[in-house]
Amino acid sequence: MKKSINIFAAGAILAMAASCDLNLVPEGSITYEPGQQLITSESDLNGFEANILACFRALDYGVYDIAPDVMVDYFNATSDFGNQYGGIHRVDETFTAGDYDVEDNWANPYAYIKNFNIFIEGAQSVPEELKEKAAVARGEAYTARAFAYLHLVRHFAKPYSANAGTDLGVPVVTVYEQTARPARNTVAEVYAQIKTDLDSAAVLLAGVAGEVRAQKPTIDVVNALYARYYLDIRDYANAAASAMKVINTGKYAVSNTAEDMEKEWTYDNGTEPIIQFYASLSEGTGGHSAYNNTSVDPERGFYLHPYFIPTKKLVEAYEEGDLRLAQWFNKDTYPSLHTGSWFNEKGNFQYYTFVKYFGNPALYTNVPNSAHAIKPLLISEMYLIAAEAYLNAGNADQAREQLNVLQTRRGAAPTAATAESIQNEWFRETVGEGLRMSCLKRWGQGYAERTAQDAAAALEVISTGPSYAAKSMAASDYHFQWPVPTYEMQTNLNLVQNDGYAAEKAE
C-alpha cells in the first residue's frame, strides 16, 4: 500500500548553493512505498537533503529550550504570564499527559525521525554519479536522528544508570511503517541506537571538515554529539576525548569581549557555533519569545512584556564584570510592562529581564521577535563537558584547565575544578539553552528554591505561591520524567506511561 509522507517533492527545489542560502521550508508531499527508488536525479537528492536539514533545524529553540528551562530554577512566571508554559512551570497537579508543550516535544521529533528514516533508506539506492553526495547526506540524517533521540530520551526517561537495561526509554523507530505501534525500548537500547547513528555519521562525514557556523553537520558536529552521548552514559574518558577533539581544532572560540558577545548573541556572527543553521527574514529562525515578548510604545520605543523573568539565584550567580551578565540580562535599556504598569524605565532599574535571545535585527521588521539563527551546539558546552568528564575521570588538573578557559574568556574569576564549581558554570553558561533539566537529572539533583528577585517580588511582578516562586523539586520527583502524551497513549496501546501520571489509555 502506498503511503503519503510530508517530505520534499522530488525536484521541488534547485540545487543547494554553497552558502545554503535557500528556502528550506518543506513543500507538498509525495507518495511513498517502502523499497521504491526515491532519488533519481540530483535535484531529487538536493530536495530530500534540504528537508533533512530543515527538520534537524526544527529540533531546537522554541518549546524544546523553553519548556525544560522554565520547569527548573532559572525563571519566575510573571504576574500576567497568561499561563504560557503554565503546567510545566508549576509542575503540580496541572502538569499532566495532556500538556501541549510535552506533546510538541514528543510528536515533532518523531515526525522528523520519520523523514530521517525514509531518507536513510532511500539514499542507499541512487544513480552511480550521486553516490558520494548521497552518502554525505545520509551522514547528515544519521546525525539529525541521533540528536532527536538524545532529546527524547533525556526528557521522557530516567537518566542512564545501572538500571538502564530495564528502565523504560522511548520507542526506537528506524524504519518507516505507518501502521506500526512501537513499544518503548529501554534506556540502554535508546542510547545504543544513538551510538549506532553517530558511528554511521562519523564514517560518512569523516571528510566533511568542521567550520565556525557550519550550516550542515560536519565531523565536528558528530564529535560534539558523541561528547553529549558519552557524558550521559558516564563514559567520562570518551566524553572528554570527544569534547577535546572539537576544542583542539582551534576553529571555535568562546567570546571574550563585549563586542564579540554582541556579534554572537545579537547578530549571529560569532565564533562559538559548531553548527548554525541557515536563517532568513522569511523562514528558518528560532525564537525564545517567552522571555521578551517585545512590543513598541510611541514614547518609550521597544519594551518587554515577558512571561518569565530571571530568578534571584540566576542573576546573583554572575560576578560584576561577567560578560554574560552584561549581554544576556537587561537592566533599563528596555522598560517592562506588567498589568498596565511600567517598570525598569530609563534610569530606574528595578529588576533584571532576560534578553539573551532578544532578536537579530536582520531577522525581524519593526519589532524584535527573539528570532535568531538556530545554534544547536556551541563550543562553550564542549568546555563544560570536558571539565565535568575530566573531573569524574579523576583528572582534576585537566578539568580545571578547561573550566578556567571558559570562565576567563567570559570575564569570570577562575576557580578550582570541583563538582560544585563545574555545575555552577553549567548553570550560568547554558541558561536559555534547554540543558538545565538534563543536567540536574545527570547529577541526581533537584532544586531547592525559585526565589524571586527582591524588587520583582516587592513590586508584585511575579506569580507567587507553592507552585511558583516557592517551588522546589527533589531529585526523586517523578516529573523529571515527562509523561508520554495523552494522544500517543490513546493511539498506541503498546505504550506504557511513566510512573506518577494517569495512563489515559483508549477504551
For each residue, the residues with C-beta under 8 A, 3 or more apart:
1: 33
2: 31 32 33
3: 31 32 33 176 178
4: 29 30 31 32
5: 29 30 31 32 114 115 118 176
6: 26 29 111 115
7: 26 29 30 32 48 51 115 118 119
8: 12 13 26 27 28 30 47 48 50 51
9: 12 27 28 29 30 47
10: 30 38 39 40 41 43 44 47 48
11: 41 43 44 47
12: 8 9 27 28 47
13: 8 16 22 23 43 46 47 50
14: 22 43 46
15: 42 43 46
16: 13 20 22 46 49 50
17: 20 21 22
18:
19: 215
20: 16 17 24 53 215 216 278
21: 17 278 280
22: 13 14 16 17 50 278
23: 13 280 282 283
24: 20 50 51 53 54 57 278 283 284
25: 54 283 284
26: 6 7 8 51 54 55
27: 8 9 12
28: 8 9 12
29: 4 5 6 7 9
30: 4 5 7 8 9 10 38
31: 2 3 4 5
32: 2 3 4 5 7 36 38 118 176
33: 1 2 3 36
34: 121 175 176 177
35:
36: 32 33
37: 40 122 125 126
38: 10 30 32 44 48 118 119 122 123 125
39: 10 44 45 48 122 123 125 126 127 130 134
40: 10 37 44 126 127
41: 10 11 44 45 127
42: 15 45 46 130 133
43: 10 11 13 14 15 46 47
44: 10 11 38 39 40 41 47 48
45: 39 41 42 48 49 123 126 130 133 134 137
46: 13 14 15 16 42 43 49 50
47: 8 9 10 11 12 13 43 44 50 51
48: 7 8 10 38 39 44 45 51 52 119 122 123 137
49: 16 45 46 52 53 119 137 140
50: 8 13 16 22 24 46 47 53 54
51: 7 8 24 26 47 48 54 55 115 119
52: 48 49 55 56 115 116 119 137 140 141 144
53: 20 24 49 50 56 57 140 215 216 277 278
54: 24 25 26 50 51 57 58 284
55: 26 51 52 58 59 112 115 116 144
56: 52 53 59 112 140 143 144 147 217 277 376
57: 24 53 54 60 277 278 284 286 374
58: 54 55 108 112
59: 55 56 64 108 109 112 144 147 148 151 376
60: 57 64 65 286 374 375 376 434
61: 64 65 286 287 288 372 374
62: 65 66 286 287 288
63: 66 67 101 104 105
64: 59 60 61 67 68 105 151 434
65: 60 61 62 68 69 288 432 433 434
66: 62 63 69 70 85 101 288 290 291 434
67: 63 64 70 71 85 88 101 102 104 105 434
68: 64 65 71 72 155 434 435 436 437 438
69: 65 66 72 74 75 431 432 433 434 436 437
70: 66 67 74 75 77 85 88 89 290 308
71: 67 68 88 89 91 437 479
72: 68 69 436 437 440 447 473
73: 311 313 314 436 447 448 449 450
74: 69 70 310 311 314 431 432 436
75: 69 70 89 291 308 309 310 311 314 354 450
76: 308 309 310 311 450 452 453 456 462 463 468 469
77: 70 81 86 89 307 308 462 463 468
78: 81 306 307 308 309 338 461 462 463
79: 338 339 460 461 462 463
80: 305 338 339
81: 77 78 84 86 307 308 463
82: 307
83: 86
84: 81 290 307
85: 66 67 70 88 89 101 290 307 308
86: 77 81 83 89 90 94
87: 90 91 94 95 96 99 101
88: 67 70 71 85 91 95 99 101 102
89: 70 71 75 77 85 86 308 468
90: 86 87 94 95 467 468 471
91: 71 87 88 95 467 471 473 477 479
92: 95 466 467
93: 96
94: 86 87 90 467
95: 87 88 90 91 92 99 479
96: 87 93 99 483 486 501 502
97: 102 483 484 485 486 489 497 501 502 504
98: 103 485 486 504
99: 87 88 95 96 102 103 483 485
100: 103 104
101: 63 66 67 85 87 88 104 105
102: 67 88 97 99 105 106 482 483 485
103: 98 99 100 106 107 485 486 487 488
104: 63 67 100 101 107 108
105: 63 64 67 101 102 108 109 151 152 155 156 482
106: 102 103 109 110 152 156 482 484 485 488
107: 103 104 110 111 485 487 488
108: 58 59 104 105 111 112
109: 59 105 106 112 113 148 149 151 152
110: 106 107 113 114 152 173
111: 6 107 108 114 115
112: 55 56 58 59 108 109 115 116 144 148
113: 109 110 116 117 145 148 149 173
114: 5 110 111 117 118 173 176
115: 5 6 7 51 52 55 111 112 118 119
116: 52 55 112 113 119 120 141 142 144 145 148
117: 113 114 120 121 145 173 174 175 176
118: 5 7 32 38 114 115 121 122 176
119: 7 38 48 49 51 52 115 116 122 123 137 138 141
120: 116 117 123 124 138 141 142 145 174
121: 34 117 118 124 175 176
122: 37 38 39 48 118 119 125
123: 38 39 45 48 119 120 126 134 135 137 138 141
124: 120 121 134 138
125: 37 38 39 122
126: 37 39 40 45 123 130 131 134
127: 39 40 41 130 131
128: 131
129:
130: 39 42 45 126 127 133 134
131: 126 127 128 134 135
132: 135 136
133: 42 45 130 136 137
134: 39 45 123 124 126 130 131 137 138
135: 123 131 132 138 139 204
136: 132 133 139 140 204 205 208
137: 45 48 49 52 119 123 133 134 140 141
138: 119 120 123 124 134 135 141 142 200 204
139: 135 136 142 143 200 201 203 204 205 208 217 222
140: 49 52 53 56 136 137 143 144 201 205 216 217
141: 52 116 119 120 123 137 138 144 145
142: 116 120 138 139 145 146 197 198 200 201 204
143: 56 139 140 146 147 197 198 201 205 217 221 222 225
144: 52 55 56 59 112 116 140 141 147 148 217
145: 113 116 117 120 141 142 148 149 174 197
146: 142 143 149 150 194 197 198 201 225 229
147: 56 59 143 144 150 151 225 376
148: 59 109 112 113 116 144 145 151 152
149: 109 113 145 146 152 153 170 172 190 193 194 197
150: 146 147 153 154 194 225 228 229 232
151: 59 64 105 109 147 148 154 155
152: 105 106 109 110 148 149 155 156 157 169 170 190
153: 149 150 156 157 169 170 187 190 191 194
154: 150 151 157 232 437 438 441
155: 68 105 151 152 437 438 481 482
156: 105 106 152 153 169 170 481 482 484 498
157: 152 153 154 167 168 169 170 187 190 481
158: 161 163 167 168 187 441 481
159: 187 232 438 441 442 444
160: 164 187 188 191 232 233 234
161: 158 164 167 187
162:
163: 158 166 167 187
164: 160 161 167 186 187 188 191 233
165: 186 187 188
166: 163 186
167: 157 158 161 163 164 186 187
168: 157 158 184 185 186 187 496 498
169: 152 153 156 157 172 184 185 186 187 188 189 190 191
170: 149 152 153 156 157 184 185 190
171: 182 183 184 185 495
172: 149 169 182 185 189 190 193
173: 110 113 114 117 176 180 182
174: 117 120 145 193
175: 34 117 121
176: 3 5 32 34 114 117 118 121 173
177: 34 180
178: 3
179:
180: 173 177
181: 491 492 493 494
182: 171 172 173 492 494
183: 171 494 495 496
184: 168 169 170 171 484 495 496
185: 168 169 170 171 172 189 190 193
186: 164 165 166 167 168 169 189 190
187: 153 157 158 159 160 161 163 164 165 167 168 169 190 191
188: 160 164 165 169 191 192
189: 169 172 185 186 192 193
190: 149 152 153 157 169 170 172 185 186 187 193 194
191: 153 160 164 169 187 188 194 195 229 232 233
192: 188 189 195 196
193: 149 172 174 185 189 190 196 197
194: 146 149 150 153 190 191 197 198 229
195: 191 192 198 199 229
196: 192 193 199 200
197: 142 143 145 146 149 193 194 200 201
198: 142 143 146 194 195 201 202 222 225 226 229
199: 195 196 202 203
200: 138 139 142 196 197 203 204
201: 139 140 142 143 146 197 198 204 205 217 222
202: 198 199 205 206 219 222 223 226
203: 139 199 200 206
204: 135 136 138 139 142 200 201
205: 136 139 140 143 201 202 208 217 218 219 221 222
206: 202 203 219
207: 219
208: 136 139 205 216 217 218 219
209: 218 219 220
210: 214 218 219 220 221 246 249 251 274
211: 214 218 251
212: 251 252 271 272 273
213: 268 269 270 273 275 276 373
214: 210 211 217 218 220 221 273 274 275 276
215: 19 20 53 275 276 277 278
216: 20 53 140 208 275
217: 56 139 140 143 144 201 205 208 214 221 222 275
218: 205 208 209 210 211 214 221 222 274 275
219: 202 205 206 207 208 209 210 222 223
220: 209 210 214 223 224 245 246 249 251 252 274
221: 143 205 210 214 217 218 224 225 274 275 377
222: 139 143 198 201 202 205 217 218 219 225 226
223: 202 219 220 226 227 242 243 245 246
224: 220 221 227 228 242 243 246 274 377 381 382
225: 143 146 147 150 198 221 222 228 229 377
226: 198 202 222 223 229 230 238 242
227: 223 224 230 231 239 242 243 246 381 382 385 386 389
228: 150 224 225 231 232 381 385
229: 146 150 191 194 195 198 225 226 232 233
230: 226 227 233 235 236 238 239 242 389
231: 227 228 234 236 239 385 388 389 442
232: 150 154 159 160 191 228 229 438 442
233: 160 164 191 229 230
234: 160 231 392
235: 230 238 239
236: 230 231 239 240 388 389 390 392 393
237: 240 241 389 393
238: 226 230 235 241 242
239: 227 230 231 235 236 242 243 385 386 388 389
240: 236 237 243 244 385 386 389 390 393 395 398
241: 237 238 244 245
242: 223 224 226 227 230 238 239 245 246 385
243: 223 224 227 239 240 246 247 382 383 385 386 389 402
244: 240 241 247 248 382 386
245: 220 223 241 242 248 249
246: 210 220 223 224 227 242 243 249 252 274 379 382
247: 243 244 252 379 382 383 386 402
248: 244 245
249: 210 220 245 246 252
250:
251: 210 211 212 220
252: 212 220 246 247 249 271 272 273 274 379 382
253: 256 271 272 379 409
254: 271 272 379 380 383 405 406 409 410
255: 260 261 263 264 265 270 271 272 323 409 410
256: 253 260 323 408 409 410 411
257: 260 261 323
258: 261 262 323 326 327
259: 262 263
260: 255 256 257 263 264 270 271
261: 255 257 258 264 265 270 323 324 326 327
262: 258 259 265 266 267 327
263: 255 259 260 266 267 269 270
264: 255 260 261 267 268 269 270 271 272
265: 255 261 262 270 327 328 356 357
266: 262 263 358 360 361
267: 262 263 264 270 360 361 362
268: 213 264 276 279 360 362 363 372 373 375
269: 213 263 264
270: 213 255 260 261 263 264 265 267 273
271: 212 252 253 254 255 260 264 379
272: 212 252 253 254 255 264 375 378 379 380
273: 212 213 214 252 270 276 375 377 378 379
274: 210 214 218 220 221 224 246 252 377 378 379 382
275: 213 214 215 216 217 218 221 375 376 377
276: 213 214 215 268 273 373 374 375
277: 53 56 57 215 284 373 374 375 376
278: 20 21 22 24 53 57 215 284 373
279: 268 283 284 285 286 360 363 371 372 373 374
280: 21 23 283 284 285 363
281: 362 363 364 365
282: 23
283: 23 24 25 279 280
284: 24 25 54 57 277 278 279 280 373 374
285: 279 280 360 363 371 372 373 374
286: 57 60 61 62 279 371 372 373 374
287: 61 62 357 369 370 371 372
288: 61 62 65 66 291 292 356 357 370 432
289: 292 293 294 369 370
290: 66 70 84 85 293 306 307 308
291: 66 75 288 306 307 308 309 353 354 355 356 357 370 432
292: 288 289 304 306 353 354 355 357 358 359 368 370
293: 289 290 304 305 306 307
294: 289 302 303 304 305 334 358 359 367 368 369 370
295: 302 303 305 337 367
296: 301 302 303 366 367
297: 300 301 303 335 337
298:
299:
300: 297 303 335 342 345
301: 296 297 334
302: 294 295 296 334 367 368
303: 294 295 296 297 300 334 335 336 337 342
304: 292 293 294 330 334 335 336 337 353 355
305: 80 293 294 295 336 337 338
306: 78 290 291 292 293 309 336 353 354
307: 77 78 81 82 84 85 290 291 293
308: 70 75 76 77 78 81 85 89 290 291 354
309: 75 76 78 291 306 351 352 353 354 453 456 461 462
310: 74 75 76 314 315 329 352 353 354 431 453
311: 73 74 75 76 314 315 450 451 452 453
312: 315 316 451 452 453 454
313: 73 316 317 449 450 451
314: 73 74 75 310 311 317 427 431
315: 310 311 312 318 325 329 352 453
316: 312 313
317: 313 314 424 427 428
318: 315 322 324 325 329 412 428
319: 322 325 411 412 413
320: 325
321: 325 411 412
322: 318 319 325 326 410 411 412 428
323: 255 256 257 258 261 326 327 410 411
324: 261 318 327 328 329 410 411 428 429
325: 315 318 319 320 321 322 328 329
326: 258 261 322 323 329
327: 258 261 262 265 323 324 356
328: 265 324 325 354 355 356 431 432
329: 310 315 318 324 325 326 352 353 354 355
330: 304 333 334 344 352 353 354 355 358
331: 344 349 352
332: 335 344 345 346 347 348 349
333: 330
334: 294 301 302 303 304 330 344 353 355
335: 297 300 303 304 332 342 343 344 345 346
336: 303 304 305 306 342 343 344 353 461
337: 295 297 303 304 305 340 341 342 343
338: 78 79 80 305 341 343 461
339: 79 80
340: 337
341: 337 338
342: 300 303 335 336 337 345
343: 335 336 337 338 350 351 459 461
344: 330 331 332 334 335 336 348 349 350 351 353
345: 300 332 335 342 348
346: 332 335
347: 332
348: 332 344 345
349: 331 332 344
350: 343 344 455 456 459
351: 309 343 344 453 454 455 456 459 461
352: 309 310 315 329 330 331 453
353: 291 292 304 306 309 310 329 330 334 336 344
354: 75 291 292 306 308 309 310 328 329 330 431 432
355: 291 292 304 328 329 330 334 358
356: 265 288 291 327 328 431 432
357: 265 287 288 291 292 370 372 432
358: 266 292 294 330 355 368 370
359: 292 294 363 364 368 369 370 371 372
360: 266 267 268 279 285 363 364 371 372 373
361: 266 267 364 368
362: 267 268 281
363: 268 279 280 281 285 359 360 369 371 372 373
364: 281 359 360 361 367 368 369 371
365: 281
366: 296
367: 294 295 296 302 364
368: 292 294 302 358 359 361 364 371
369: 287 289 294 359 363 364
370: 287 288 289 291 292 294 357 358 359
371: 279 285 286 287 359 360 363 364 368
372: 61 268 279 285 286 287 357 359 360 363 375
373: 213 268 276 277 278 279 284 285 286 360 363
374: 57 60 61 276 277 279 284 285 286
375: 60 268 272 273 275 276 277 372 378
376: 56 59 60 147 275 277
377: 221 224 225 273 274 275 381
378: 272 273 274 375 381 382 433
379: 246 247 252 253 254 271 272 273 274 382 383
380: 254 272 383 384 406 429 430
381: 224 227 228 377 378 384 385 429 430 435
382: 224 227 243 244 246 247 252 274 378 379 385 386
383: 243 247 254 379 380 386 387 402 403 405 406
384: 380 381 387 388 403 406 422 425 426 429 430
385: 227 228 231 239 240 242 243 381 382 388 389
386: 227 239 240 243 244 247 382 383 389 390 398 399 402
387: 383 384 390 391 399 400 402 403 406 417 422 425
388: 231 236 239 384 385 391 392 399 422 426
389: 227 230 231 236 237 239 240 243 385 386 392 393 399
390: 236 240 386 387 393 395 396 398 399 402 417
391: 387 388 394 395 396 399 417 418 419 422
392: 234 236 388 389
393: 236 237 240 389 390
394: 391
395: 240 390 391 398 399
396: 390 391 399 400 416 417
397: 400 401
398: 240 386 390 395 401 402
399: 386 387 388 389 390 391 395 396 402 403 417 422
400: 387 396 397 403 404 414 415 416 417
401: 397 398 404 405
402: 243 247 383 386 387 390 398 399 405 406
403: 383 384 387 399 400 406 407 414 415 417 421 422 425
404: 400 401 407 408 414 415
405: 254 383 401 402 408 409
406: 254 380 383 384 387 402 403 409 410 425 429
407: 403 404 410 412 413 414 415 425
408: 256 404 405 411 412 414
409: 253 254 255 256 405 406
410: 254 255 256 322 323 324 406 407 428 429
411: 256 319 321 322 323 324 408
412: 318 319 321 322 407 408 428
413: 319 407
414: 400 403 404 407 408
415: 400 403 404 407 418 421
416: 396 400 421
417: 387 390 391 396 399 400 403 421 422
418: 391 415 421 422
419: 391 422 423 443
420: 423 424
421: 403 415 416 417 418 424 425
422: 384 387 388 391 399 403 417 418 419 425 426
423: 419 420 426 427 439 443 445
424: 317 420 421 427 428
425: 384 387 403 406 407 421 422 428 429
426: 384 388 422 423 429 430 435 436 439
427: 314 317 423 424 430 431 436 439
428: 317 318 322 324 410 412 424 425 431
429: 324 380 381 384 406 410 425 426
430: 380 381 384 426 427 433 435 436 439
431: 69 74 310 314 328 354 356 427 428 436
432: 65 69 74 288 291 328 354 356 357
433: 65 69 378 430
434: 60 64 65 66 67 68 69 437
435: 68 381 426 430 438 439
436: 68 69 72 73 74 426 427 430 431 439 440
437: 68 69 71 72 154 155 434 440 441 480
438: 68 154 155 159 232 435 441 442
439: 423 426 427 430 435 436 442 443
440: 72 436 437 443 445 446 447 475 480
441: 154 158 159 437 438 444 480
442: 159 231 232 438 439
443: 419 423 439 440
444: 159 441 475
445: 423 440 475
446: 440 472 473 474 475 476 477 480
447: 72 73 440 450 472 473
448: 73 472
449: 73 313 470 471 472
450: 73 75 76 311 313 447 468 469 470 471 472
451: 311 312 313 469
452: 76 311 312 456 457 462 464 469
453: 76 309 310 311 312 315 351 352 456 457
454: 312 351 457 458
455: 350 351 458 459 461
456: 76 309 350 351 452 453 459 461 462
457: 452 453 454 460 461 462 464 469
458: 454 455
459: 343 350 351 455 456
460: 79 457
461: 78 79 309 336 338 343 351 455 456 457
462: 76 77 78 79 309 452 456 457 468 469
463: 76 77 78 79 81 468 469
464: 452 457 468 469 470
465: 468 469 470
466: 92 470 471
467: 90 91 92 94 470 471
468: 76 77 89 90 450 462 463 464 465 471
469: 76 450 451 452 457 462 463 464 465
470: 449 450 464 465 466 467
471: 90 91 449 450 466 467 468
472: 446 447 448 449 450
473: 72 91 446 447 477 479 480
474: 446 477
475: 440 444 445 446 480
476: 446
477: 91 446 473 474 480
478: 481 498 499 500 501
479: 71 91 95 473 482 500
480: 437 440 441 446 473 475 477
481: 155 156 157 158 478 498 499 500
482: 102 105 106 155 156 479 498
483: 96 97 99 102 497 498 500 501
484: 97 106 156 184 488 489 495 496 497 498 501
485: 97 98 99 102 103 106 107 488 489
486: 96 97 98 103 489 490 504
487: 103 107 490 491
488: 103 106 107 484 485 491 492 495
489: 97 484 485 486 492 495 497 503 504 505 506
490: 486 487 504 505 506
491: 181 487 488 506
492: 181 182 488 489 495
493: 181 505 506
494: 181 182 183
495: 171 183 184 484 488 489 492
496: 168 183 184 484
497: 97 483 484 489 501 502 503 504
498: 156 168 478 481 482 483 484 501
499: 478 481
500: 478 479 481 483
501: 96 97 478 483 484 497 498 504
502: 96 97 497
503: 489 497
504: 97 98 486 489 490 497 501
505: 489 490 493
506: 489 490 491 493
507:
